[in-house]
């Protein structure tokens, strides 16, 4: 027989699946975090979430922060923050359900995350990747359209694979995107992206399409809608063909899109709208990247910034 804690976690996971409609992968991730949380509580002789106190949750966070993986490496701050988020959601669920009258996670401080700057690709690497797909095959035409659209419009990979044919207006040179929170936005398509998409729609998609394709814009080899994983494999393949040995993801192209726009003089508010960010603060992280690039160029190129050692040699 499961204890009270096991039953409470089971109800919460059912709620995530049935009522909130979260994906199986997301629900499994919640379950994994809560399984560790339950093991921690049971180790403290506590098998009922209704008895959990603030100190218990804080102790769990401290234990996760100081623990290590099987290979001896410590858990990253992002993993600890995600675990605390799962625990918070669980206790707030119990509060809404009337099982408890207070949330023991409310006063627990979230660990600070280090600021991770995006890593854009140099323009030369981008151009090499975009030139890698062959033009003589349906797959090559599709791949070029996928890559040009990712970089040319700065789309999230989920936005790209969710596109339907009617979302693209080649005459106007724009694409209608359904972003986070169900918010729609129109993003311009530059000449290269528009040409690549036009070639794909006229010369490649008809040969890939089947009865199951329906209105999906980008198709896989079986005629189904291209998936996020499929898109990642396409990019990895052509990055390898372009001779780029570092890991490149669809989000790398989005980072590059934003950074290259700002380096070209675009206003941060315009970039915010193009990316579909709810807050300009999210977009401003890219301005930090361009400042780092500016400093790097300065110290590399300015004679009075890099000549310290030479000046010292002459002085001696």
FENLIN-V622245 format. One record per backbone hydrogen bond with DSSP energy under -0.5 kcal/mol. CO is the residue of the C=O (numbers start at 1). NH is the residue of the N-H. If there is no record, write none. Layout:
# FENLIN-V622245
co:CO nh:NH
co:CO nh:NH
This chain:
# FENLIN-V622245
co:3 nh:7
co:4 nh:8
co:5 nh:9
co:6 nh:10
co:7 nh:11
co:8 nh:12
co:9 nh:13
co:10 nh:14
co:11 nh:15
co:12 nh:16
co:13 nh:17
co:14 nh:18
co:15 nh:19
co:15 nh:20
co:16 nh:22
co:23 nh:27
co:24 nh:28
co:25 nh:29
co:26 nh:30
co:27 nh:31
co:28 nh:32
co:29 nh:33
co:30 nh:34
co:31 nh:35
co:32 nh:36
co:33 nh:37
co:34 nh:38
co:35 nh:39
co:36 nh:40
co:37 nh:41
co:38 nh:42
co:39 nh:43
co:40 nh:44
co:41 nh:44
co:41 nh:46
co:42 nh:45
co:47 nh:5
co:48 nh:51
co:49 nh:52
co:53 nh:56
co:53 nh:57
co:54 nh:58
co:55 nh:59
co:56 nh:60
co:57 nh:61
co:58 nh:62
co:59 nh:63
co:60 nh:64
co:61 nh:65
co:62 nh:66
co:63 nh:67
co:67 nh:75
co:69 nh:72
co:73 nh:69
co:76 nh:79
co:76 nh:80
co:77 nh:81
co:78 nh:82
co:79 nh:83
co:80 nh:84
co:81 nh:85
co:82 nh:86
co:83 nh:87
co:84 nh:88
co:85 nh:89
co:86 nh:90
co:87 nh:91
co:88 nh:92
co:89 nh:93
co:90 nh:94
co:91 nh:95
co:92 nh:96
co:93 nh:97
co:94 nh:99
co:94 nh:100
co:95 nh:98
co:102 nh:104
co:103 nh:106
co:105 nh:108
co:114 nh:116
co:115 nh:117
co:118 nh:120
co:122 nh:125
co:122 nh:126
co:123 nh:127
co:124 nh:128
co:125 nh:129
co:126 nh:130
co:127 nh:131
co:128 nh:132
co:129 nh:132
co:129 nh:133
co:137 nh:141
co:138 nh:142
co:139 nh:143
co:140 nh:144
co:141 nh:145
co:142 nh:146
co:143 nh:147
co:144 nh:148
co:145 nh:149
co:146 nh:150
co:147 nh:151
co:148 nh:152
co:149 nh:153
co:149 nh:155
co:150 nh:154
co:150 nh:155
co:156 nh:160
co:157 nh:161
co:158 nh:162
co:160 nh:163
co:163 nh:217
co:164 nh:167
co:165 nh:168
co:167 nh:176
co:168 nh:170
co:169 nh:173
co:169 nh:174
co:173 nh:189
co:174 nh:169
co:175 nh:177
co:175 nh:187
co:177 nh:179
co:177 nh:185
co:179 nh:182
co:180 nh:183
co:183 nh:179
co:185 nh:177
co:185 nh:187
co:187 nh:175
co:188 nh:190
co:190 nh:194
co:191 nh:195
co:192 nh:196
co:193 nh:197
co:194 nh:198
co:195 nh:199
co:196 nh:200
co:197 nh:201
co:198 nh:202
co:199 nh:203
co:200 nh:204
co:200 nh:205
co:204 nh:207
co:204 nh:208
co:205 nh:208
co:205 nh:209
co:210 nh:213
co:210 nh:214
co:213 nh:216
co:215 nh:165
co:217 nh:219
co:218 nh:226
co:220 nh:223
co:224 nh:220
co:227 nh:231
co:228 nh:232
co:229 nh:233
co:230 nh:234
co:231 nh:235
co:232 nh:236
co:233 nh:237
co:234 nh:238
co:235 nh:239
co:236 nh:240
co:237 nh:241
co:238 nh:242
co:239 nh:244
co:240 nh:243
co:243 nh:245
co:249 nh:252
co:249 nh:253
co:250 nh:254
co:251 nh:255
co:252 nh:256
co:253 nh:257
co:254 nh:258
co:255 nh:259
co:256 nh:260
co:257 nh:261
co:258 nh:262
co:259 nh:263
co:260 nh:264
co:261 nh:266
co:262 nh:265
co:267 nh:271
co:268 nh:272
co:269 nh:273
co:270 nh:274
co:271 nh:275
co:272 nh:276
co:272 nh:277
co:279 nh:282
co:279 nh:283
co:280 nh:284
co:282 nh:285
co:283 nh:286
co:284 nh:287
co:284 nh:288
co:285 nh:289
co:286 nh:290
co:287 nh:291
co:288 nh:292
co:289 nh:293
co:290 nh:294
co:291 nh:295
co:292 nh:296
co:293 nh:297
co:294 nh:298
co:295 nh:299
co:296 nh:300
co:297 nh:301
co:298 nh:302
co:302 nh:305
co:302 nh:306
co:303 nh:307
co:307 nh:311
co:308 nh:312
co:309 nh:313
co:310 nh:314
co:311 nh:315
co:312 nh:316
